Amino acid sequence: MVNNSPKIQDISLEKIMGDRFERYSKSIIQERALPDIRDGLKPVQRRILYSMYLDGNTYDKGFRKSAKGVGNVMGNFHPHGDSSIYEAMVRLSQDWKLRAPLIEMHGNNGSMDGDPPAAMRYTEARLSKISAEMLRDINKDTVDEEWNFDDTEKEPKVLPARFPNLLVNGSTGISAGYATEIPPHNLGEVIDATIKLIDDPKATLDDLMKIVKGPDFPTGGILQGAKGIREAYETGRGKVYLRSKTSIENLRGHKSQIVITEIPYEVNKALLVKKIDEARVMKKVDGIAEVRDESDRQGLSIVIELKRDVDAQGILNYLFKNTDLQISYNFNMVAIADMRPQQVGLVKILTEYVKHQEDVVLRRSKFDLAKAKSRLHIVEGLIKALSILDKVIKTIRASKNKSDAKNNLIKEYQFTEKQAEAIVSLQLYRLTNTDVTELQKEDKELHTTIDYLNKIINNHATLMNVIKDELTEVRDTYADKRRTKIEAKVAEIEVDTSVLVANETVRLLVSHDGYVKRSSLRSYQASDTDDNGLKDEDYPILDREVSTLDHLFIFTNKGNLIYRQIFEVDDSRWKDTGSHLSQEIGLSSDETILRAFVFSDLNQNGNFLIATSENYIKQVAFKDLLPGRTYKSRASCYAKLKTGAAQVLDIYYVDDISCLVYVFTKRSYACSFELDEVPIVGNRAVGVKFVNLKDDDSIAGFFLTDPDNKVALITQRGAYKQMKLSEIPITSRAKRGVLTLRELKRDPHRIQLVTDITANEELTVITDKNKSIAINQKDHPVSDRYSNGSFIIDPVADGNPSRFVKNQIEK
């Protein structure tokens, strides 16, 4: 019984997809995206050149419509979209992408600004002169051929490529699992390196790199990084930096301008100019007056006109770092070698090219030898026929027809069939004596040619000399000067902040609750200075005029440090609240700002004095609290707290070690000691013991001041007292100290607030009910250690003392 059921296979989808994708990947790797190591061409590029060659569309003939060339390629060899073929054709003609363009094009073939080419029906194209070297001798069986997609015509698998096109023009492409990025090189250097390898097959990479210094981009530029170049030439992968060629020109009126004459390879010029102008408009860099693209047929020129008295080099450094005036270029030299993609270096590329040329020249020599021998055979027959001309003529006249004549000549005079064919086809004018002389001369030349070709075929040294001579001829005809300058070291780009921001005086405010803002002096002066936009319960920690180039350090009570340069603080009107630090940096809900300091630069030599509620004190060097790379999004730690309830009491910046440290406890014990007793430790160290506390006591406050000043303190009962600091004896750290209030048996006083005070300062006490009580020093006599002061606040009616506010007394 015949089984007529369909042939259905039970195969998993995973296997089907894997098999199909493997075929697809192999196809696009070998037949689309990656160049052949021998001729440096992708299939579509090879087919374009070969199709135009077959059509006679060469450099020594007139231009033809690009659409005709694209149609021939698509119809005969490359059955894909016409747009992809035309794009490949256009790229082959662009002298800012190829070091040696293989196609000449009339009309708009795009631009460095990223402008698209005109439609193929408008442009005209032909092969360039150097393309003839890519196709030379292709009709002499120099390369293998294969059938095209519909088996109607044969196409070459590779072109003869009489110069190392893979290196000269480079290649770029992306396929499945592979990508390639091979930069263009100088034709003269590459050919010289090839000749060096022919002369010395054991030449090392270092030997070749004495000739090939590095890539030579058609757009010029300055290439930095000898180490990256060597890695690329050794392994196929490497990273270098390519920067524009620039100069700074001085103008009248203390002005200057930056002139850019070369830009990095494959950088879009229009987008580059736009990005530079955006930096001007958005005021990312201060000092740029105008950006102009003055490029014309004479060459590229971008002019950046600067304002008066600005740092031109600093602005240029900023542009190098933040625009495509400088780019990183990553070598990824992948090519098809031995029918598979390989990561190749300089030696491998040139070695494979030399092998290809050996094969091409050997096959051409064998082809020419066979042709010469065939012609010699005919010439010898003609000479012999002319030597017995009368007999030959008699034999031919006696023959019935051409076929009979050929047979008679072969039979009677031992001519071969080919010779007999040539004799019977001989025209009568060739029977002159002159023609005999020419045949004898040709015979001699053919013998010489055959001997030379045999020598090439049988002698490897002769073969290599032929390759060298032909490479030398190509170099002498087409080589030009190097355009890209090579610099061994990668220049470090340091951008001075003063270049980015105008040095402007502004008003800065940092609040207790974490609001920060800067306002122009115009906005500040036009507003009621008390109307600072803060909530009623909030108050300023720092409120002063600063420069936009100054540096702000903000310390929280939880041991966190936030750094900003003043220009990085949001610009707001003075009456606005400003932005909260938690919008950029995560802070706890109960975290507040203790202190804020402003410095003109980050080269300070002082230290920060820090004490915590856990009874630890320490000094941290300014240089240990410098901002890190992630300062904009993360706070750094300046004090390590052991428990969640602990907090920092206060922070002082110390640049005068003659001051003394004074500490007061809730139970009115006071102690003073030299600053030298506090060690300088790391930002994450807890420090050393501050004071000797009783079990039920805690630190009320501390400060760093001159012993000639006074201390002002207020108790939980609302009593205020002033006394001289000199009454507190200087001892050493971690002592209990002396009492500064008289201990009462009933409802004793406990220190709520404490601060140092000078004669030129006046105090205001703010309560937790937001009431203000001004204190006039003259109304309160200086007391001794045993006094409890005088009452100035009713805690029930006014609220508990919350903080002191100091103000300078106007003289």
Secondary structure, DSSP 4 states (H G I P E B T S, - for coil): ------------HHHHHHHHHHHHHHHHIIIIIS-BTTT---HHHHHHHHHHHHTT--TTS--EEHHHHHHHHHHHT--S-HHHHHHHHHHTT-TTT-SS-SEEEES----TT-PPPPPTTT-EEEE-TTHHHHHTTGGGT-S-EEE-TTSSSEEESS---SS-HHHHH-EEEE-SS-EEEE----HHHHHHHHHHHHH-TT--HHHHHTT--S---TT--EEE-HHHHHHHHHHSEEEEEEE-EEEEEE-STT-EEEEEEE--TT--HHHHHHHHHHHHHTTSSTTEEEEEE--BTTB--EEEEE-TT--HHHHHHHHHHHSTTEEEEEEE-EEEETTEEEE--HHHHHHHHHHHHHHHHHHHHHHHHHHHHHHHHHHHHHHHHHHTHHHHHHHHHTSSSHHHHHHHHHHHH---HHHHHHHHT--GGGGSHHHHHHHHHHHHHHHHHHHHHHHHHH-HHHHHHHHHHHHHHHHHHH-----SEEESSPPP----HHHHS---EEEEEEETTSEEEEEEHHHHHHS-TT--S--TT--EEEEEEEETT-EEEEEETTSEEEEEEGGGSPB--TTS--EEGGGTS---TT--EEEEEEES-S----EEEEEETTTEEEEEEGGGG---TTTTT-PEESS--SSTT--EEEEEEES-TTSEEEEEETT-EEEEEEGGGS-EE-TT---EE-----TT--EEEEEEE-TTSEEEEEETTSEEEEEEGGGS-B--TT---EE-SPPPSSS---EEEEEEE-TTEEEEEEETT--EEEE-GGGSPEE-TT---EE---HHHH--EEEEEEEEPP-
